[in-house]
Amino acid sequence: MNPRWKQRPPGSNWGEFGPDDQRGRMNWVTREKVLQGVAEVKEGLSFVLSLPLDYPGGSALNPRRHPPRIAATQRNGRQNFCYAVAQDNALQTDVICDDLVLLTLQYSTQWDSFAHVGGMFDADGDGKPEAVFYNGFRAGEHIKPSAVAPAEAGAQDPLRYEGSRAEALGIQNLAEHGAQGRGVMIDLHAHFGRKRKAVGFDDLRRILDSDKIEVERGDIVCLHTGFAEMLLELKKNPTPELLHNTCTGLDGRDEKLLQWISDSGLAVLAADNYAVELFSTTPWKATSHAMLPLHEHCLFKNGIHLGELWYFTKLANWLREHKRNRFLLTAPPLRLPGAVGSPATPVATV
């Protein structure tokens, strides 16, 4: 019996990698899977799969996430940027630049850790749901909000809640695994263009068959929708109309699709859109449910990391032109203990 739970959510894999596992299905990205990825390198060409980290621009995509703010550090009470050290020591000729950044970790190209989305679930089996995360790690005990900062800090202080920390399930677990393996591209954009469409299992199955794509256990599945390419075209001036009414994403309400994610053995899902899944605009039935059912299925239930706002267009076009869909993917997040998410600069090599 797991010390943190007596029952696990239906359709979950809690405990299958051990009672204290924090890596989920990255456990299936073994040495053999890395070698399979390396075997896909034929040309020695590399593709950067990250947007510039100041994209999409503004906060229209998510009002709680803001562009990075870069500033110089201080040196002797002055700006440590183009700093001529000779002003302090006439015998030294160095000129120094040194900076810092206030960075919303999930603003642009990013990884989600398993601490990003949990759920209210009766893990104790006593009829009372509690806030838990993957493998039964607990809100308040393992994923800890900070004590509220003093009132004088101000409600708009971006560090007002400094001290919030994922003592378990932090993004460093993915970094320490290596985040490298065989990527498999599914090119939704080639089939649907920029049409707004929630892609369900039947749609996905047709694409896999049409493009002769096989997803095997431990693969890192990448979804090209064209959304990130659109963001680049908008040059950091995105409009809500385009952000929320353009391009495909997975249909998180499709139970057959969620079952395929479980059965396929994929280790990771990454997409070039905002959330991998589309936010539904149709009413839910009047029952308890997750707002983001694919996030719930992947992060909370099955330990499947999600990558969001990656940039796939150039890679996807090259793969299609050369009748390929597999490549070596290297995509480490920041090794930042306690962080819930992380920016990434993934690289694909073909």
Number of C-alpha atoms within 10 A of each C-alpha: 8 14 10 15 19 13 16 20 18 9 12 18 18 24 18 12 16 11 15 15 18 23 23 28 23 24 14 18 22 14 11 13 21 21 14 18 25 18 14 19 16 10 8 9 10 15 18 17 24 23 23 13 20 16 24 26 21 17 16 17 17 11 8 9 16 23 20 17 11 11 14 15 15 14 13 7 7 10 15 19 16 12 17 16 16 12 10 10 10 9 9 11 11 11 12 12 12 14 12 11 11 13 17 18 22 22 27 27 29 27 27 27 29 34 28 22 19 22 20 14 18 18 22 16 12 9 9 10 13 14 15 25 26 33 30 28 24 20 18 15 12 18 22 16 15 13 11 12 15 10 8 8 13 11 12 7 11 12 13 17 15 13 14 17 19 23 17 26 28 27 29 23 23 25 18 13 14 16 19 26 28 26 28 24 24 23 24 24 19 15 12 15 16 17 14 16 17 18 19 18 19 11 14 16 13 11 17 14 10 10 14 11 16 14 18 16 14 23 28 31 21 27 26 28 31 26 27 28 19 19 22 17 11 15 11 14 15 20 13 11 9 14 17 14 13 18 24 26 26 24 23 26 20 17 14 14 21 21 13 15 21 18 11 15 17 22 26 23 20 24 28 27 29 23 19 25 21 23 18 13 6 6 6 12 7 6 6 8 12 16 13 17 19 25 24 23 24 25 24 28 26 25 29 28 25 26 29 27 29 29 29 28 21 12 23 25 14 14 17 14 9 9 11 17 22 27 26 25 27 22 24 22 24 20 15 14 16 20 22 25 25 26 25 25 19 21 18 24 22 22
